[in-house]
Amino acid sequence: MSTKRVVITGLGIVAPNGVGLEQFEQAIRAGESGIKYIDQLEELKFSCKVGGIPPVTEEMKLKYLTPLQLRNFSASGIVYGCMAGVDAWKDANLEFAGEEPDWDSGCIFGSGISGVEKMRDVAYMIDEGRVRRLGSNTVSQTMTSGVSAYLSGILGLGNQVTTNSSACTTGTEAVLLAYERIRAGYASRMLAGGSSDHGPYLWGAFDAMKVLTYKNNDRPSEASRPLSATASGFVPGSGAGALLLESLDSALKRGAKIYAEVLGGSVNSGGQRMGGTMTAPNPTAVQRCIRDAIKNAEVDPQEIDVINGHLTATIKDPEEVQNWAEVLGRKGKDFPYIHSLKSMVGHCIGAAGAVECVSAVLGLSKDFIFPSINCEDLHPNIESIIDPSRVPQKVIKNSGTRIVAKAGFGFGDVNCCVLFKKYDNG
């Protein structure tokens, strides 16, 4: 089997604090939150009344989808995914396929759930006996693979086109799956990412579980507090992130710019054993996943400069840091920098891993470490493991970062970790 080197040549982002790479980069450098007060959540009696919704206008949507597609389009996650995916494709300086599909290019674009609002409308119409009025786009908006199907049609992809779904690890897992396909020689290019709808019909179940914060509704930008002693639950978010992965041979042949190299990673499950449950990770499995990812990437634990954590602002944050410390054998000031994008955008559910991978690769490529805001009061259990200086409160420029580890841990006790490296010709 072939073992090709795999690089990232395109990025696309639709996030609560920035739509498009330029706006997003400015926001994360400045530590700008995209979390806002949402009147609809107040009206529906949510405990959490804040959330992260990308500032996407109707004018923006028309650059990616036709008026006909948008007329009856209520699946916000698919719209976000199409926007991010097309932007990543264009950022890689690739053309859309003509009459014949691009047989060497494919897509693995994940989603936790798609078209929640559309499914609500469909249910009402069926109950009212109006099944014949559902419309021809109902299936494509509500099937989980809707986002990859739409992207395939827009771009003309002829290789594998599929959607993975593994809760909060979805986007990170999509990157690793795409990497493995290219490395094995089955494709030259793969668009990888994840997307998530926004709104009360998706977020309501999390509010009912009492995993969303309710203590900072009057201060939306301070509501998401990963790593903090005053963290009280996560803030729901939405959006999409996309990365164009490509074999190094293909990228060099066409003179593509290269953001970073994908070194490898690992996925596993804790089996909901040994402390793991449907909603909580098995710490042994988490450590095993990180350890295997490092081994597969063929790096030394001392080489990891930055951890782009899962870190949701729940009681599991200290345990996540402890797991990293155990695997890396590094504590105090020797610990890598660690931060959480969720402090600025909230938890983007199925899009979380992809949005955060984009932030990790951007920082690696542009040589900066974005701040983890709202954790000036570092959790004491975390401070007992690592020095507070390892959690940046402001952007760190010219950091000299070479290797970033990105991890995600999802409902169902599933884990994923991928390692990115600053590209060099060696």
C-alpha positions as CSV (number, residue, x, y, z in Angstrom):
1,M,0.0,0.0,0.0
2,S,1.2,3.5,-0.8
3,T,2.1,5.9,2.0
4,K,1.9,9.3,0.6
5,R,2.6,12.5,2.6
6,V,-0.5,14.6,3.0
7,V,-0.8,18.4,3.2
8,I,-3.5,21.0,3.6
9,T,-3.8,23.4,0.7
10,G,-7.2,25.1,1.3
11,L,-9.3,26.3,4.2
12,G,-12.8,27.5,4.6
13,I,-14.7,28.8,7.7
14,V,-18.1,29.9,8.7
15,A,-18.0,30.6,12.4
16,P,-19.9,32.7,15.0
17,N,-17.0,35.2,15.2
18,G,-16.1,35.3,11.5
19,V,-17.2,34.3,8.1
20,G,-14.2,33.7,5.7
21,L,-10.6,33.2,6.6
22,E,-9.6,36.9,6.9
23,Q,-12.4,37.9,9.3
24,F,-12.0,34.7,11.3
25,E,-8.3,35.1,11.7
26,Q,-8.7,38.7,12.8
27,A,-11.2,37.6,15.4
28,I,-9.3,34.7,16.9
29,R,-6.1,36.8,17.1
30,A,-8.0,39.5,19.0
31,G,-9.9,37.1,21.2
32,E,-13.2,38.3,19.9
33,S,-16.3,36.4,20.9
34,G,-19.1,35.6,18.5
35,I,-21.5,34.6,21.2
36,K,-24.7,36.7,21.4
37,Y,-27.9,37.0,23.4
38,I,-30.7,35.3,21.4
39,D,-34.2,36.6,22.0
40,Q,-35.8,33.4,20.7
41,L,-34.2,31.3,23.4
42,E,-35.7,33.7,26.0
43,E,-39.1,33.4,24.4
44,L,-39.0,29.6,24.4
45,K,-38.0,29.6,28.1
46,F,-34.5,28.2,27.7
47,S,-32.2,28.3,30.7
48,C,-29.3,29.2,28.4
49,K,-30.2,32.3,26.4
50,V,-27.0,32.8,24.5
51,G,-25.4,31.1,21.5
52,G,-23.1,31.3,18.6
53,I,-24.6,31.9,15.2
54,P,-22.5,32.8,12.2
55,P,-23.3,36.3,10.8
56,V,-24.3,35.0,7.4
57,T,-26.5,37.3,5.2
58,E,-28.8,36.4,2.4
59,E,-26.5,38.1,0.0
60,M,-23.6,35.8,1.2
61,K,-25.7,32.7,0.6
62,L,-26.4,33.7,-3.0
63,K,-22.7,33.4,-3.8
64,Y,-22.9,29.7,-3.1
65,L,-26.5,28.5,-3.8
66,T,-29.1,29.5,-6.3
67,P,-32.2,31.4,-5.5
68,L,-34.2,28.3,-6.2
69,Q,-32.2,26.2,-3.8
70,L,-32.5,28.9,-1.1
71,R,-36.2,29.5,-1.6
72,N,-37.2,26.4,0.4
73,F,-33.9,25.9,2.2
74,S,-34.1,25.8,6.0
75,A,-31.1,23.5,6.8
76,S,-28.7,26.1,8.0
77,G,-25.9,23.5,8.5
78,I,-26.0,22.6,4.9
79,V,-25.7,26.2,3.8
80,Y,-22.7,26.7,6.2
81,G,-21.1,23.5,4.9
82,C,-21.5,24.5,1.3
83,M,-20.0,28.0,2.0
84,A,-17.0,26.6,3.9
85,G,-16.4,23.8,1.5
86,V,-16.5,26.0,-1.6
87,D,-14.2,28.5,0.0
88,A,-11.7,25.8,0.9
89,W,-11.8,24.5,-2.7
90,K,-11.3,28.0,-4.1
91,D,-8.6,28.8,-1.5
92,A,-6.7,25.8,-2.8
93,N,-6.9,27.4,-6.3
94,L,-8.9,24.4,-7.7
95,E,-11.5,24.6,-10.5
96,F,-15.0,23.1,-10.4
97,A,-15.3,20.0,-12.5
98,G,-16.8,20.4,-16.0
99,E,-19.1,17.8,-17.6
100,E,-17.0,14.9,-16.3
101,P,-16.5,14.4,-12.6
102,D,-13.1,15.0,-11.0
103,W,-12.3,11.3,-10.3
104,D,-9.3,12.1,-8.1
105,S,-11.2,14.4,-5.7
106,G,-13.7,13.4,-3.0
107,C,-15.4,14.6,0.2
108,I,-15.8,13.5,3.7
109,F,-18.0,16.2,5.4
110,G,-19.5,15.4,8.7
111,S,-22.7,16.4,10.5
112,G,-24.3,15.6,13.8
113,I,-27.8,16.0,12.5
114,S,-29.2,17.9,9.5
115,G,-32.3,19.9,8.8
116,V,-33.9,19.8,12.2
117,E,-36.3,22.7,11.4
118,K,-37.2,21.1,8.1
119,M,-38.0,17.8,9.9
120,R,-40.2,19.8,12.3
121,D,-42.1,21.3,9.3
122,V,-42.3,17.9,7.6
123,A,-43.8,16.2,10.7
124,Y,-46.5,18.9,10.9
125,M,-47.4,18.5,7.2
126,I,-47.6,14.7,7.4
127,D,-49.8,14.9,10.6
128,E,-52.1,17.2,8.7
129,G,-52.3,14.8,5.7
130,R,-50.4,17.1,3.4
131,V,-47.7,14.5,2.4
132,R,-48.0,15.3,-1.3
133,R,-47.0,18.9,-0.5
134,L,-43.6,18.1,1.1
135,G,-41.6,19.1,-1.9
136,S,-38.7,17.4,-3.8
137,N,-35.9,18.8,-1.6
138,T,-37.1,17.4,1.7
139,V,-35.0,14.2,1.6
140,S,-31.8,16.1,0.5
141,Q,-32.2,18.6,3.4
142,T,-32.9,16.0,6.1
143,M,-30.5,13.2,5.2
144,T,-27.3,13.4,7.3
145,S,-25.3,13.2,4.1
146,G,-27.1,16.2,2.6
147,V,-24.1,18.5,3.1
148,S,-21.6,16.2,1.3
149,A,-24.1,15.5,-1.5
150,Y,-24.7,19.2,-2.1
151,L,-20.9,19.9,-2.1
152,S,-20.3,17.0,-4.5
153,G,-22.8,18.5,-6.9
154,I,-21.4,22.0,-6.8
155,L,-17.8,20.9,-7.2
156,G,-18.3,17.8,-9.4
157,L,-16.5,15.3,-7.1
158,G,-16.0,11.8,-8.5
159,N,-14.1,10.1,-5.7
160,Q,-15.6,9.0,-2.4
161,V,-18.3,11.3,-1.2
162,T,-19.7,10.6,2.2
163,T,-20.7,12.0,5.6
164,N,-19.4,10.8,8.9
165,S,-21.2,11.4,12.2
166,S,-19.6,10.8,15.5
167,A,-21.0,13.6,17.8
168,C,-18.5,16.2,18.8
169,T,-15.5,14.3,17.2
170,T,-17.1,14.4,13.8
171,G,-15.1,17.2,12.2
172,T,-11.7,16.0,13.5
173,E,-12.5,12.4,12.5
174,A,-13.4,13.6,9.0
175,V,-9.9,15.1,8.6
176,L,-8.3,11.9,9.7
177,L,-10.4,9.8,7.4
178,A,-9.6,12.0,4.5
179,Y,-5.9,11.8,5.4
180,E,-6.0,8.0,5.5
181,R,-7.7,7.8,2.0
182,I,-5.1,10.1,0.4
183,R,-2.2,8.4,2.2
184,A,-3.3,5.0,1.0
185,G,-3.3,6.3,-2.6
186,Y,-7.1,6.1,-3.2
187,A,-7.5,9.8,-3.9
188,S,-5.4,12.9,-4.7
189,R,-7.5,15.4,-2.9
190,M,-10.3,15.2,-0.3
191,L,-12.4,18.0,1.1
192,A,-12.9,17.3,4.8
193,G,-15.0,19.1,7.4
194,G,-18.1,19.3,9.5
195,S,-21.2,21.5,9.8
196,S,-24.0,22.1,12.3
197,D,-27.4,23.7,12.2
198,H,-28.2,26.4,14.7
199,G,-31.4,27.1,16.7
200,P,-33.7,25.9,19.5
201,Y,-34.7,22.6,17.9
202,L,-31.2,21.3,18.0
203,W,-30.1,23.1,21.2
204,G,-33.2,22.3,23.2
205,A,-32.2,18.8,24.2
206,F,-28.8,20.0,25.5
207,D,-30.6,22.7,27.6
208,A,-32.9,20.0,29.0
209,M,-29.8,18.0,30.0
210,K,-28.5,21.0,32.0
211,V,-25.2,20.9,30.2
212,L,-25.6,24.4,28.9
213,T,-24.5,27.4,30.9
214,Y,-27.1,29.8,32.3
215,K,-25.0,32.0,34.6
216,N,-23.9,34.6,32.1
217,N,-26.9,35.3,30.0
218,D,-26.4,39.0,30.7
219,R,-22.7,38.9,29.6
220,P,-22.8,36.8,26.4
221,S,-19.1,37.3,25.5
222,E,-18.1,36.0,28.9
223,A,-20.4,33.0,28.9
224,S,-18.1,30.4,27.4
225,R,-15.4,29.7,30.0
226,P,-13.3,26.6,29.2
227,L,-10.5,25.9,31.7
228,S,-12.1,28.4,34.2
229,A,-13.0,27.9,37.8
230,T,-16.3,29.6,37.0
231,A,-17.2,27.4,34.0
232,S,-20.8,26.3,34.3
233,G,-21.5,24.5,31.1
234,F,-21.1,25.0,27.4
235,V,-22.6,27.6,25.1
236,P,-24.2,26.2,21.9
237,G,-22.7,27.2,18.6
238,S,-23.0,26.5,14.9
239,G,-21.2,26.9,11.6
240,A,-18.8,24.9,9.5
241,G,-15.1,24.4,8.9
242,A,-13.5,22.8,5.8
243,L,-10.0,21.7,4.9
244,L,-8.7,20.6,1.5
245,L,-6.3,17.8,2.0
246,E,-4.0,16.8,-0.8
247,S,-1.1,14.5,-1.5
248,L,2.1,16.3,-1.3
249,D,3.0,15.1,-4.8
250,S,-0.2,16.6,-6.2
251,A,0.3,19.9,-4.3
252,L,3.8,20.3,-5.5
253,K,3.0,19.4,-9.1
254,R,0.4,22.2,-9.4
255,G,2.4,24.7,-7.3
256,A,-0.2,25.0,-4.5
257,K,0.4,26.9,-1.3
258,I,0.7,24.6,1.7
259,Y,-0.7,25.5,5.1
260,A,0.5,22.5,7.0
261,E,1.2,18.8,6.9
262,V,-1.0,16.2,8.4
263,L,1.2,13.8,10.4
264,G,-1.5,11.3,11.4
265,G,-3.7,10.5,14.3
266,S,-6.0,8.0,16.0
267,V,-9.7,7.3,16.7
268,N,-11.1,5.0,19.3
269,S,-13.9,4.4,21.8
270,G,-14.1,3.9,25.5
271,G,-16.9,1.4,25.1
272,Q,-18.8,3.2,27.8
273,R,-16.7,1.3,30.3
274,M,-14.2,2.2,33.1
275,G,-15.9,5.5,33.8
276,G,-17.0,6.2,30.3
277,T,-20.7,6.7,29.6
278,M,-22.9,8.0,26.7
279,T,-21.9,11.5,27.8
280,A,-18.6,11.2,29.6
281,P,-15.3,9.9,28.2
282,N,-13.4,6.9,29.5
283,P,-10.1,8.5,30.6
284,T,-8.1,5.3,29.8
285,A,-9.5,5.4,26.2
286,V,-8.7,9.1,25.9
287,Q,-5.1,8.5,26.9
288,R,-4.8,5.6,24.6
289,C,-6.2,7.6,21.7
290,I,-3.7,10.4,22.3
291,R,-0.8,8.0,22.8
292,D,-1.7,6.1,19.6
293,A,-2.0,9.4,17.7
294,I,1.5,10.5,18.7
295,K,2.9,7.1,17.8
296,N,1.1,7.0,14.4
297,A,2.4,10.5,13.7
298,E,5.9,9.4,14.6
299,V,6.7,12.3,16.9
300,D,8.1,12.6,20.4
301,P,5.7,13.9,23.1
302,Q,8.3,16.6,23.8
303,E,7.8,17.9,20.2
304,I,4.2,19.0,20.7
305,D,4.1,22.8,21.1
306,V,0.3,23.5,21.3
307,I,-2.8,21.5,22.2
308,N,-6.0,22.7,20.6
309,G,-8.2,21.1,23.1
310,H,-11.8,19.8,23.2
311,L,-12.3,21.8,26.4
312,T,-16.1,22.5,26.6
313,A,-16.3,24.5,29.8
314,T,-17.7,21.6,31.8
315,I,-16.5,19.7,34.8
316,K,-14.5,17.5,32.4
317,D,-12.0,20.2,31.5
318,P,-9.6,19.4,34.4
319,E,-9.7,15.7,33.5
320,E,-8.8,16.4,29.9
321,V,-5.7,18.4,31.0
322,Q,-4.8,15.6,33.3
323,N,-5.1,13.0,30.5
324,W,-2.7,15.0,28.4
325,A,-0.2,15.4,31.2
326,E,-0.3,11.7,31.9
327,V,0.4,10.8,28.2
328,L,3.0,13.5,27.5
329,G,4.8,13.2,30.8
330,R,4.8,16.9,30.9
331,K,3.6,19.3,33.7
332,G,4.1,22.8,35.0
333,K,6.0,25.1,32.6
334,D,7.1,22.1,30.6
335,F,3.5,21.5,29.4
336,P,2.6,22.6,25.9
337,Y,0.4,25.7,25.4
338,I,-3.2,24.7,25.6
339,H,-6.3,26.7,24.5
340,S,-9.9,26.3,23.5
341,L,-11.6,28.0,20.5
342,K,-14.9,27.3,22.2
343,S,-14.2,30.3,24.5
344,M,-14.9,32.5,21.5
345,V,-17.5,30.5,19.4
346,G,-19.1,28.1,21.8
347,H,-19.5,24.4,21.2
348,C,-20.4,24.0,17.5
349,I,-21.5,20.4,18.0
350,G,-21.0,18.4,14.7
351,A,-19.0,21.3,13.3
352,A,-16.8,21.8,16.4
353,G,-13.8,19.6,15.4
354,A,-13.7,21.0,11.8
355,V,-13.9,24.7,12.9
356,E,-11.3,24.1,15.5
357,C,-9.0,22.3,13.0
358,V,-9.2,25.3,10.8
359,S,-8.1,27.5,13.8
360,A,-5.3,25.1,14.6
361,V,-3.9,25.1,11.0
362,L,-4.3,28.9,10.6
363,G,-2.3,29.5,13.8
364,L,0.3,27.0,12.8
365,S,0.7,28.4,9.3
366,K,0.7,32.1,10.4
367,D,2.8,31.4,13.5
368,F,0.5,32.6,16.2
369,I,-1.3,31.1,19.2
370,F,-4.7,32.5,19.7
371,P,-5.9,33.3,23.3
372,S,-8.2,31.2,25.4
373,I,-10.5,33.9,26.7
374,N,-12.5,33.9,29.9
375,C,-10.2,31.8,31.9
376,E,-8.3,34.4,33.9
377,D,-9.5,32.4,36.9
378,L,-7.9,29.1,35.9
379,H,-9.5,26.1,37.5
380,P,-7.5,25.1,40.6
381,N,-7.4,21.4,39.5
382,I,-5.8,22.6,36.3
383,E,-3.4,25.0,37.9
384,S,-2.2,22.1,40.1
385,I,-1.1,20.3,36.9
386,I,0.2,23.1,34.6
387,D,1.6,26.5,35.0
388,P,-1.0,29.3,34.2
389,S,1.4,30.7,31.6
390,R,0.6,27.7,29.4
391,V,-2.9,29.0,28.9
392,P,-2.5,32.1,26.8
393,Q,-4.6,35.1,27.8
394,K,-3.5,37.2,24.8
395,V,-2.3,36.2,21.3
396,I,1.3,34.9,21.2
397,K,3.0,36.1,18.0
398,N,6.0,34.5,16.4
399,S,5.7,31.5,18.7
400,G,7.9,29.2,16.7
401,T,5.2,26.5,16.8
402,R,6.1,23.4,14.8
403,I,3.5,20.8,15.9
404,V,-0.1,21.2,17.0
405,A,-2.3,18.4,18.4
406,K,-6.0,18.7,18.0
407,A,-8.3,16.4,19.9
408,G,-12.1,15.9,20.2
409,F,-14.1,13.7,22.5
410,G,-17.8,13.1,21.8
411,F,-21.1,11.7,23.1
412,G,-21.0,7.9,22.8
413,D,-17.6,7.8,24.4
414,V,-15.7,8.3,21.1
415,N,-12.3,10.0,20.7
416,C,-10.2,11.4,18.0
417,C,-6.8,13.1,17.9
418,V,-4.9,14.4,14.9
419,L,-1.4,16.1,14.6
420,F,-0.5,18.9,12.3
421,K,3.0,20.0,11.5
422,K,4.4,23.2,10.0
423,Y,5.3,22.2,6.4
424,D,8.9,21.9,5.4
425,N,10.5,20.1,2.5
426,G,12.4,17.6,4.7
